[in-house]
Amino acid sequence: KNAKIPGGCVLAAQVSGAKFDALTADLDALYDPKAFDPIDSLDDHCKTLIERNKRMLFITGSPSMPMCGFAGALMRLLHENYPELTYSYYDIMRNDVICEHLKKYSDWPT
Protein backbone atom coordinates (compact mmCIF):
# COMPACT_ATOMS: atom_id res chain seq x y z
CA LYS A 1 0.00 0.00 0.00
CA ASN A 2 1.30 3.46 -0.89
CA ALA A 3 2.02 5.79 2.04
CA LYS A 4 1.35 9.53 2.11
CA ILE A 5 4.37 11.70 2.88
CA PRO A 6 4.58 15.47 3.55
CA GLY A 7 3.87 17.74 0.61
CA GLY A 8 1.05 15.60 -0.73
CA CYS A 9 3.44 13.12 -2.37
CA VAL A 10 2.89 9.41 -2.33
CA LEU A 11 5.68 7.02 -1.43
CA ALA A 12 5.35 4.39 -4.14
CA ALA A 13 8.29 2.23 -3.13
CA GLN A 14 11.27 2.19 -0.85
CA VAL A 15 14.55 1.07 -2.35
CA SER A 16 17.09 -0.58 -0.11
CA GLY A 17 20.57 0.87 -0.54
CA ALA A 18 19.43 3.91 -2.51
CA LYS A 19 21.76 6.90 -2.44
CA PHE A 20 19.23 9.45 -1.23
CA ASP A 21 21.72 12.34 -1.07
CA ALA A 22 22.67 11.79 -4.71
CA LEU A 23 19.04 11.40 -5.77
CA THR A 24 18.07 14.57 -3.90
CA ALA A 25 20.91 16.51 -5.53
CA ASP A 26 19.83 15.22 -8.96
CA LEU A 27 16.23 16.27 -8.36
CA ASP A 28 17.26 19.65 -6.96
CA ALA A 29 19.28 20.34 -10.09
CA LEU A 30 16.46 19.27 -12.38
CA TYR A 31 13.69 21.13 -10.58
CA ASP A 32 15.47 24.12 -9.05
CA PRO A 33 13.07 27.10 -9.32
CA LYS A 34 16.01 29.30 -10.35
CA ALA A 35 16.27 27.23 -13.51
CA PHE A 36 12.95 28.72 -14.65
CA ASP A 37 13.67 32.39 -13.92
CA PRO A 38 13.47 34.59 -17.01
CA ILE A 39 16.91 35.51 -18.27
CA ASP A 40 18.06 38.52 -20.25
CA SER A 41 21.01 36.85 -21.95
CA LEU A 42 23.09 33.70 -22.07
CA ASP A 43 25.72 35.47 -19.95
CA ASP A 44 23.07 36.13 -17.28
CA HIS A 45 21.96 32.51 -17.42
CA CYS A 46 25.53 31.21 -17.07
CA LYS A 47 26.12 33.59 -14.16
CA THR A 48 22.90 32.37 -12.48
CA LEU A 49 23.98 28.74 -12.90
CA ILE A 50 27.43 29.43 -11.45
CA GLU A 51 26.06 31.37 -8.48
CA ARG A 52 23.52 28.71 -7.45
CA ASN A 53 25.90 27.23 -4.91
CA LYS A 54 29.31 27.95 -3.42
CA ARG A 55 30.54 24.98 -5.48
CA MET A 56 29.03 24.42 -8.92
CA LEU A 57 30.04 21.47 -11.07
CA PHE A 58 29.44 21.41 -14.81
CA ILE A 59 29.53 17.76 -15.75
CA THR A 60 28.12 15.34 -18.29
CA GLY A 61 25.29 13.42 -16.69
CA SER A 62 24.66 13.61 -12.97
CA PRO A 63 26.70 12.82 -9.85
CA SER A 64 24.84 9.51 -9.50
CA MET A 65 25.14 8.71 -13.22
CA PRO A 66 28.12 10.45 -14.85
CA MET A 67 28.18 10.16 -18.63
CA CYS A 68 31.94 10.31 -19.24
CA GLY A 69 35.15 9.09 -17.65
CA PHE A 70 36.19 12.53 -16.42
CA ALA A 71 32.86 13.16 -14.67
CA GLY A 72 32.97 9.65 -13.18
CA ALA A 73 36.52 10.17 -11.89
CA LEU A 74 35.57 13.56 -10.43
CA MET A 75 32.55 12.10 -8.64
CA ARG A 76 34.60 9.20 -7.20
CA LEU A 77 37.28 11.64 -6.03
CA LEU A 78 34.72 13.90 -4.33
CA HIS A 79 32.72 11.09 -2.73
CA GLU A 80 35.79 9.21 -1.47
CA ASN A 81 37.74 12.23 -0.20
CA TYR A 82 35.02 14.76 0.65
CA PRO A 83 31.85 12.81 1.50
CA GLU A 84 30.28 15.75 3.36
CA LEU A 85 30.98 18.28 0.58
CA THR A 86 27.90 20.07 -0.70
CA TYR A 87 27.65 21.28 -4.28
CA SER A 88 25.26 21.85 -7.13
CA TYR A 89 25.71 20.53 -10.62
CA TYR A 90 24.49 21.16 -14.13
CA ASP A 91 24.41 18.49 -16.84
CA ILE A 92 26.02 20.36 -19.72
CA MET A 93 24.73 17.85 -22.24
CA ARG A 94 21.09 18.72 -21.66
CA ASN A 95 21.41 22.06 -23.47
CA ASP A 96 23.82 22.50 -26.40
CA VAL A 97 23.41 26.29 -26.43
CA ILE A 98 24.37 26.61 -22.75
CA CYS A 99 27.19 24.07 -23.19
CA GLU A 100 28.74 26.05 -26.05
CA HIS A 101 28.18 29.46 -24.46
CA LEU A 102 29.65 28.34 -21.14
CA LYS A 103 32.93 27.64 -22.95
CA LYS A 104 33.04 31.25 -24.12
CA TYR A 105 31.73 32.69 -20.87
CA SER A 106 34.38 30.94 -18.78
CA ASP A 107 37.13 31.13 -21.41
CA TRP A 108 37.55 27.37 -21.01
CA PRO A 109 37.26 25.58 -24.39
CA THR A 110 36.68 22.00 -23.19
Chimera marker file (.cmm) of the C-alpha trace (Angstrom):
<marker_set name="trace">
<marker id="1" x="0.000" y="0.000" z="0.000" r="1" g="1" b="0" radius="0.5"/>
<marker id="2" x="1.304" y="3.456" z="-0.892" r="1" g="1" b="0" radius="0.5"/>
<marker id="3" x="2.024" y="5.788" z="2.036" r="1" g="1" b="0" radius="0.5"/>
<marker id="4" x="1.354" y="9.533" z="2.112" r="1" g="1" b="0" radius="0.5"/>
<marker id="5" x="4.369" y="11.701" z="2.877" r="1" g="1" b="0" radius="0.5"/>
<marker id="6" x="4.584" y="15.468" z="3.549" r="1" g="1" b="0" radius="0.5"/>
<marker id="7" x="3.873" y="17.742" z="0.609" r="1" g="1" b="0" radius="0.5"/>
<marker id="8" x="1.047" y="15.600" z="-0.731" r="1" g="1" b="0" radius="0.5"/>
<marker id="9" x="3.438" y="13.125" z="-2.372" r="1" g="1" b="0" radius="0.5"/>
<marker id="10" x="2.891" y="9.414" z="-2.329" r="1" g="1" b="0" radius="0.5"/>
<marker id="11" x="5.681" y="7.023" z="-1.432" r="1" g="1" b="0" radius="0.5"/>
<marker id="12" x="5.352" y="4.390" z="-4.143" r="1" g="1" b="0" radius="0.5"/>
<marker id="13" x="8.295" y="2.233" z="-3.134" r="1" g="1" b="0" radius="0.5"/>
<marker id="14" x="11.271" y="2.186" z="-0.853" r="1" g="1" b="0" radius="0.5"/>
<marker id="15" x="14.552" y="1.074" z="-2.347" r="1" g="1" b="0" radius="0.5"/>
<marker id="16" x="17.090" y="-0.577" z="-0.107" r="1" g="1" b="0" radius="0.5"/>
<marker id="17" x="20.574" y="0.869" z="-0.539" r="1" g="1" b="0" radius="0.5"/>
<marker id="18" x="19.434" y="3.906" z="-2.508" r="1" g="1" b="0" radius="0.5"/>
<marker id="19" x="21.762" y="6.899" z="-2.444" r="1" g="1" b="0" radius="0.5"/>
<marker id="20" x="19.235" y="9.452" z="-1.228" r="1" g="1" b="0" radius="0.5"/>
<marker id="21" x="21.720" y="12.344" z="-1.074" r="1" g="1" b="0" radius="0.5"/>
<marker id="22" x="22.671" y="11.792" z="-4.713" r="1" g="1" b="0" radius="0.5"/>
<marker id="23" x="19.040" y="11.402" z="-5.772" r="1" g="1" b="0" radius="0.5"/>
<marker id="24" x="18.068" y="14.566" z="-3.895" r="1" g="1" b="0" radius="0.5"/>
<marker id="25" x="20.915" y="16.510" z="-5.534" r="1" g="1" b="0" radius="0.5"/>
<marker id="26" x="19.834" y="15.219" z="-8.958" r="1" g="1" b="0" radius="0.5"/>
<marker id="27" x="16.226" y="16.267" z="-8.365" r="1" g="1" b="0" radius="0.5"/>
<marker id="28" x="17.257" y="19.648" z="-6.962" r="1" g="1" b="0" radius="0.5"/>
<marker id="29" x="19.283" y="20.339" z="-10.089" r="1" g="1" b="0" radius="0.5"/>
<marker id="30" x="16.459" y="19.266" z="-12.384" r="1" g="1" b="0" radius="0.5"/>
<marker id="31" x="13.689" y="21.125" z="-10.580" r="1" g="1" b="0" radius="0.5"/>
<marker id="32" x="15.466" y="24.116" z="-9.050" r="1" g="1" b="0" radius="0.5"/>
<marker id="33" x="13.075" y="27.101" z="-9.324" r="1" g="1" b="0" radius="0.5"/>
<marker id="34" x="16.010" y="29.304" z="-10.350" r="1" g="1" b="0" radius="0.5"/>
<marker id="35" x="16.269" y="27.230" z="-13.505" r="1" g="1" b="0" radius="0.5"/>
<marker id="36" x="12.955" y="28.719" z="-14.645" r="1" g="1" b="0" radius="0.5"/>
<marker id="37" x="13.670" y="32.394" z="-13.924" r="1" g="1" b="0" radius="0.5"/>
<marker id="38" x="13.469" y="34.586" z="-17.008" r="1" g="1" b="0" radius="0.5"/>
<marker id="39" x="16.906" y="35.514" z="-18.275" r="1" g="1" b="0" radius="0.5"/>
<marker id="40" x="18.065" y="38.515" z="-20.246" r="1" g="1" b="0" radius="0.5"/>
<marker id="41" x="21.013" y="36.849" z="-21.948" r="1" g="1" b="0" radius="0.5"/>
<marker id="42" x="23.088" y="33.704" z="-22.073" r="1" g="1" b="0" radius="0.5"/>
<marker id="43" x="25.718" y="35.470" z="-19.948" r="1" g="1" b="0" radius="0.5"/>
<marker id="44" x="23.071" y="36.129" z="-17.277" r="1" g="1" b="0" radius="0.5"/>
<marker id="45" x="21.956" y="32.512" z="-17.423" r="1" g="1" b="0" radius="0.5"/>
<marker id="46" x="25.527" y="31.211" z="-17.075" r="1" g="1" b="0" radius="0.5"/>
<marker id="47" x="26.120" y="33.587" z="-14.155" r="1" g="1" b="0" radius="0.5"/>
<marker id="48" x="22.902" y="32.367" z="-12.476" r="1" g="1" b="0" radius="0.5"/>
<marker id="49" x="23.979" y="28.738" z="-12.902" r="1" g="1" b="0" radius="0.5"/>
<marker id="50" x="27.427" y="29.426" z="-11.450" r="1" g="1" b="0" radius="0.5"/>
<marker id="51" x="26.061" y="31.366" z="-8.482" r="1" g="1" b="0" radius="0.5"/>
<marker id="52" x="23.520" y="28.708" z="-7.445" r="1" g="1" b="0" radius="0.5"/>
<marker id="53" x="25.903" y="27.229" z="-4.914" r="1" g="1" b="0" radius="0.5"/>
<marker id="54" x="29.308" y="27.955" z="-3.423" r="1" g="1" b="0" radius="0.5"/>
<marker id="55" x="30.535" y="24.982" z="-5.477" r="1" g="1" b="0" radius="0.5"/>
<marker id="56" x="29.026" y="24.425" z="-8.919" r="1" g="1" b="0" radius="0.5"/>
<marker id="57" x="30.044" y="21.470" z="-11.070" r="1" g="1" b="0" radius="0.5"/>
<marker id="58" x="29.444" y="21.408" z="-14.809" r="1" g="1" b="0" radius="0.5"/>
<marker id="59" x="29.531" y="17.756" z="-15.749" r="1" g="1" b="0" radius="0.5"/>
<marker id="60" x="28.122" y="15.340" z="-18.293" r="1" g="1" b="0" radius="0.5"/>
<marker id="61" x="25.292" y="13.420" z="-16.686" r="1" g="1" b="0" radius="0.5"/>
<marker id="62" x="24.664" y="13.607" z="-12.968" r="1" g="1" b="0" radius="0.5"/>
<marker id="63" x="26.696" y="12.816" z="-9.846" r="1" g="1" b="0" radius="0.5"/>
<marker id="64" x="24.840" y="9.509" z="-9.499" r="1" g="1" b="0" radius="0.5"/>
<marker id="65" x="25.139" y="8.711" z="-13.221" r="1" g="1" b="0" radius="0.5"/>
<marker id="66" x="28.118" y="10.450" z="-14.848" r="1" g="1" b="0" radius="0.5"/>
<marker id="67" x="28.182" y="10.157" z="-18.628" r="1" g="1" b="0" radius="0.5"/>
<marker id="68" x="31.941" y="10.307" z="-19.237" r="1" g="1" b="0" radius="0.5"/>
<marker id="69" x="35.150" y="9.091" z="-17.654" r="1" g="1" b="0" radius="0.5"/>
<marker id="70" x="36.191" y="12.531" z="-16.419" r="1" g="1" b="0" radius="0.5"/>
<marker id="71" x="32.860" y="13.161" z="-14.670" r="1" g="1" b="0" radius="0.5"/>
<marker id="72" x="32.967" y="9.653" z="-13.177" r="1" g="1" b="0" radius="0.5"/>
<marker id="73" x="36.518" y="10.170" z="-11.889" r="1" g="1" b="0" radius="0.5"/>
<marker id="74" x="35.566" y="13.557" z="-10.432" r="1" g="1" b="0" radius="0.5"/>
<marker id="75" x="32.550" y="12.098" z="-8.636" r="1" g="1" b="0" radius="0.5"/>
<marker id="76" x="34.598" y="9.205" z="-7.203" r="1" g="1" b="0" radius="0.5"/>
<marker id="77" x="37.282" y="11.643" z="-6.026" r="1" g="1" b="0" radius="0.5"/>
<marker id="78" x="34.724" y="13.901" z="-4.333" r="1" g="1" b="0" radius="0.5"/>
<marker id="79" x="32.716" y="11.090" z="-2.726" r="1" g="1" b="0" radius="0.5"/>
<marker id="80" x="35.788" y="9.214" z="-1.470" r="1" g="1" b="0" radius="0.5"/>
<marker id="81" x="37.739" y="12.232" z="-0.196" r="1" g="1" b="0" radius="0.5"/>
<marker id="82" x="35.020" y="14.764" z="0.649" r="1" g="1" b="0" radius="0.5"/>
<marker id="83" x="31.853" y="12.812" z="1.499" r="1" g="1" b="0" radius="0.5"/>
<marker id="84" x="30.275" y="15.753" z="3.357" r="1" g="1" b="0" radius="0.5"/>
<marker id="85" x="30.983" y="18.280" z="0.582" r="1" g="1" b="0" radius="0.5"/>
<marker id="86" x="27.903" y="20.073" z="-0.701" r="1" g="1" b="0" radius="0.5"/>
<marker id="87" x="27.650" y="21.284" z="-4.278" r="1" g="1" b="0" radius="0.5"/>
<marker id="88" x="25.258" y="21.852" z="-7.129" r="1" g="1" b="0" radius="0.5"/>
<marker id="89" x="25.710" y="20.528" z="-10.623" r="1" g="1" b="0" radius="0.5"/>
<marker id="90" x="24.490" y="21.159" z="-14.134" r="1" g="1" b="0" radius="0.5"/>
<marker id="91" x="24.408" y="18.492" z="-16.835" r="1" g="1" b="0" radius="0.5"/>
<marker id="92" x="26.016" y="20.358" z="-19.720" r="1" g="1" b="0" radius="0.5"/>
<marker id="93" x="24.732" y="17.851" z="-22.243" r="1" g="1" b="0" radius="0.5"/>
<marker id="94" x="21.086" y="18.717" z="-21.664" r="1" g="1" b="0" radius="0.5"/>
<marker id="95" x="21.406" y="22.064" z="-23.466" r="1" g="1" b="0" radius="0.5"/>
<marker id="96" x="23.821" y="22.498" z="-26.397" r="1" g="1" b="0" radius="0.5"/>
<marker id="97" x="23.408" y="26.289" z="-26.433" r="1" g="1" b="0" radius="0.5"/>
<marker id="98" x="24.368" y="26.609" z="-22.750" r="1" g="1" b="0" radius="0.5"/>
<marker id="99" x="27.192" y="24.074" z="-23.190" r="1" g="1" b="0" radius="0.5"/>
<marker id="100" x="28.735" y="26.054" z="-26.052" r="1" g="1" b="0" radius="0.5"/>
<marker id="101" x="28.175" y="29.458" z="-24.462" r="1" g="1" b="0" radius="0.5"/>
<marker id="102" x="29.646" y="28.339" z="-21.138" r="1" g="1" b="0" radius="0.5"/>
<marker id="103" x="32.935" y="27.641" z="-22.950" r="1" g="1" b="0" radius="0.5"/>
<marker id="104" x="33.040" y="31.250" z="-24.124" r="1" g="1" b="0" radius="0.5"/>
<marker id="105" x="31.734" y="32.695" z="-20.865" r="1" g="1" b="0" radius="0.5"/>
<marker id="106" x="34.381" y="30.939" z="-18.777" r="1" g="1" b="0" radius="0.5"/>
<marker id="107" x="37.135" y="31.127" z="-21.407" r="1" g="1" b="0" radius="0.5"/>
<marker id="108" x="37.553" y="27.370" z="-21.014" r="1" g="1" b="0" radius="0.5"/>
<marker id="109" x="37.256" y="25.577" z="-24.391" r="1" g="1" b="0" radius="0.5"/>
<marker id="110" x="36.685" y="21.997" z="-23.191" r="1" g="1" b="0" radius="0.5"/>
<link id1="1" id2="2" r="1" g="1" b="0" radius="0.2"/>
<link id1="2" id2="3" r="1" g="1" b="0" radius="0.2"/>
<link id1="3" id2="4" r="1" g="1" b="0" radius="0.2"/>
<link id1="4" id2="5" r="1" g="1" b="0" radius="0.2"/>
<link id1="5" id2="6" r="1" g="1" b="0" radius="0.2"/>
<link id1="6" id2="7" r="1" g="1" b="0" radius="0.2"/>
<link id1="7" id2="8" r="1" g="1" b="0" radius="0.2"/>
<link id1="8" id2="9" r="1" g="1" b="0" radius="0.2"/>
<link id1="9" id2="10" r="1" g="1" b="0" radius="0.2"/>
<link id1="10" id2="11" r="1" g="1" b="0" radius="0.2"/>
<link id1="11" id2="12" r="1" g="1" b="0" radius="0.2"/>
<link id1="12" id2="13" r="1" g="1" b="0" radius="0.2"/>
<link id1="13" id2="14" r="1" g="1" b="0" radius="0.2"/>
<link id1="14" id2="15" r="1" g="1" b="0" radius="0.2"/>
<link id1="15" id2="16" r="1" g="1" b="0" radius="0.2"/>
<link id1="16" id2="17" r="1" g="1" b="0" radius="0.2"/>
<link id1="17" id2="18" r="1" g="1" b="0" radius="0.2"/>
<link id1="18" id2="19" r="1" g="1" b="0" radius="0.2"/>
<link id1="19" id2="20" r="1" g="1" b="0" radius="0.2"/>
<link id1="20" id2="21" r="1" g="1" b="0" radius="0.2"/>
<link id1="21" id2="22" r="1" g="1" b="0" radius="0.2"/>
<link id1="22" id2="23" r="1" g="1" b="0" radius="0.2"/>
<link id1="23" id2="24" r="1" g="1" b="0" radius="0.2"/>
<link id1="24" id2="25" r="1" g="1" b="0" radius="0.2"/>
<link id1="25" id2="26" r="1" g="1" b="0" radius="0.2"/>
<link id1="26" id2="27" r="1" g="1" b="0" radius="0.2"/>
<link id1="27" id2="28" r="1" g="1" b="0" radius="0.2"/>
<link id1="28" id2="29" r="1" g="1" b="0" radius="0.2"/>
<link id1="29" id2="30" r="1" g="1" b="0" radius="0.2"/>
<link id1="30" id2="31" r="1" g="1" b="0" radius="0.2"/>
<link id1="31" id2="32" r="1" g="1" b="0" radius="0.2"/>
<link id1="32" id2="33" r="1" g="1" b="0" radius="0.2"/>
<link id1="33" id2="34" r="1" g="1" b="0" radius="0.2"/>
<link id1="34" id2="35" r="1" g="1" b="0" radius="0.2"/>
<link id1="35" id2="36" r="1" g="1" b="0" radius="0.2"/>
<link id1="36" id2="37" r="1" g="1" b="0" radius="0.2"/>
<link id1="37" id2="38" r="1" g="1" b="0" radius="0.2"/>
<link id1="38" id2="39" r="1" g="1" b="0" radius="0.2"/>
<link id1="39" id2="40" r="1" g="1" b="0" radius="0.2"/>
<link id1="40" id2="41" r="1" g="1" b="0" radius="0.2"/>
<link id1="41" id2="42" r="1" g="1" b="0" radius="0.2"/>
<link id1="42" id2="43" r="1" g="1" b="0" radius="0.2"/>
<link id1="43" id2="44" r="1" g="1" b="0" radius="0.2"/>
<link id1="44" id2="45" r="1" g="1" b="0" radius="0.2"/>
<link id1="45" id2="46" r="1" g="1" b="0" radius="0.2"/>
<link id1="46" id2="47" r="1" g="1" b="0" radius="0.2"/>
<link id1="47" id2="48" r="1" g="1" b="0" radius="0.2"/>
<link id1="48" id2="49" r="1" g="1" b="0" radius="0.2"/>
<link id1="49" id2="50" r="1" g="1" b="0" radius="0.2"/>
<link id1="50" id2="51" r="1" g="1" b="0" radius="0.2"/>
<link id1="51" id2="52" r="1" g="1" b="0" radius="0.2"/>
<link id1="52" id2="53" r="1" g="1" b="0" radius="0.2"/>
<link id1="53" id2="54" r="1" g="1" b="0" radius="0.2"/>
<link id1="54" id2="55" r="1" g="1" b="0" radius="0.2"/>
<link id1="55" id2="56" r="1" g="1" b="0" radius="0.2"/>
<link id1="56" id2="57" r="1" g="1" b="0" radius="0.2"/>
<link id1="57" id2="58" r="1" g="1" b="0" radius="0.2"/>
<link id1="58" id2="59" r="1" g="1" b="0" radius="0.2"/>
<link id1="59" id2="60" r="1" g="1" b="0" radius="0.2"/>
<link id1="60" id2="61" r="1" g="1" b="0" radius="0.2"/>
<link id1="61" id2="62" r="1" g="1" b="0" radius="0.2"/>
<link id1="62" id2="63" r="1" g="1" b="0" radius="0.2"/>
<link id1="63" id2="64" r="1" g="1" b="0" radius="0.2"/>
<link id1="64" id2="65" r="1" g="1" b="0" radius="0.2"/>
<link id1="65" id2="66" r="1" g="1" b="0" radius="0.2"/>
<link id1="66" id2="67" r="1" g="1" b="0" radius="0.2"/>
<link id1="67" id2="68" r="1" g="1" b="0" radius="0.2"/>
<link id1="68" id2="69" r="1" g="1" b="0" radius="0.2"/>
<link id1="69" id2="70" r="1" g="1" b="0" radius="0.2"/>
<link id1="70" id2="71" r="1" g="1" b="0" radius="0.2"/>
<link id1="71" id2="72" r="1" g="1" b="0" radius="0.2"/>
<link id1="72" id2="73" r="1" g="1" b="0" radius="0.2"/>
<link id1="73" id2="74" r="1" g="1" b="0" radius="0.2"/>
<link id1="74" id2="75" r="1" g="1" b="0" radius="0.2"/>
<link id1="75" id2="76" r="1" g="1" b="0" radius="0.2"/>
<link id1="76" id2="77" r="1" g="1" b="0" radius="0.2"/>
<link id1="77" id2="78" r="1" g="1" b="0" radius="0.2"/>
<link id1="78" id2="79" r="1" g="1" b="0" radius="0.2"/>
<link id1="79" id2="80" r="1" g="1" b="0" radius="0.2"/>
<link id1="80" id2="81" r="1" g="1" b="0" radius="0.2"/>
<link id1="81" id2="82" r="1" g="1" b="0" radius="0.2"/>
<link id1="82" id2="83" r="1" g="1" b="0" radius="0.2"/>
<link id1="83" id2="84" r="1" g="1" b="0" radius="0.2"/>
<link id1="84" id2="85" r="1" g="1" b="0" radius="0.2"/>
<link id1="85" id2="86" r="1" g="1" b="0" radius="0.2"/>
<link id1="86" id2="87" r="1" g="1" b="0" radius="0.2"/>
<link id1="87" id2="88" r="1" g="1" b="0" radius="0.2"/>
<link id1="88" id2="89" r="1" g="1" b="0" radius="0.2"/>
<link id1="89" id2="90" r="1" g="1" b="0" radius="0.2"/>
<link id1="90" id2="91" r="1" g="1" b="0" radius="0.2"/>
<link id1="91" id2="92" r="1" g="1" b="0" radius="0.2"/>
<link id1="92" id2="93" r="1" g="1" b="0" radius="0.2"/>
<link id1="93" id2="94" r="1" g="1" b="0" radius="0.2"/>
<link id1="94" id2="95" r="1" g="1" b="0" radius="0.2"/>
<link id1="95" id2="96" r="1" g="1" b="0" radius="0.2"/>
<link id1="96" id2="97" r="1" g="1" b="0" radius="0.2"/>
<link id1="97" id2="98" r="1" g="1" b="0" radius="0.2"/>
<link id1="98" id2="99" r="1" g="1" b="0" radius="0.2"/>
<link id1="99" id2="100" r="1" g="1" b="0" radius="0.2"/>
<link id1="100" id2="101" r="1" g="1" b="0" radius="0.2"/>
<link id1="101" id2="102" r="1" g="1" b="0" radius="0.2"/>
<link id1="102" id2="103" r="1" g="1" b="0" radius="0.2"/>
<link id1="103" id2="104" r="1" g="1" b="0" radius="0.2"/>
<link id1="104" id2="105" r="1" g="1" b="0" radius="0.2"/>
<link id1="105" id2="106" r="1" g="1" b="0" radius="0.2"/>
<link id1="106" id2="107" r="1" g="1" b="0" radius="0.2"/>
<link id1="107" id2="108" r="1" g="1" b="0" radius="0.2"/>
<link id1="108" id2="109" r="1" g="1" b="0" radius="0.2"/>
<link id1="109" id2="110" r="1" g="1" b="0" radius="0.2"/>
</marker_set>
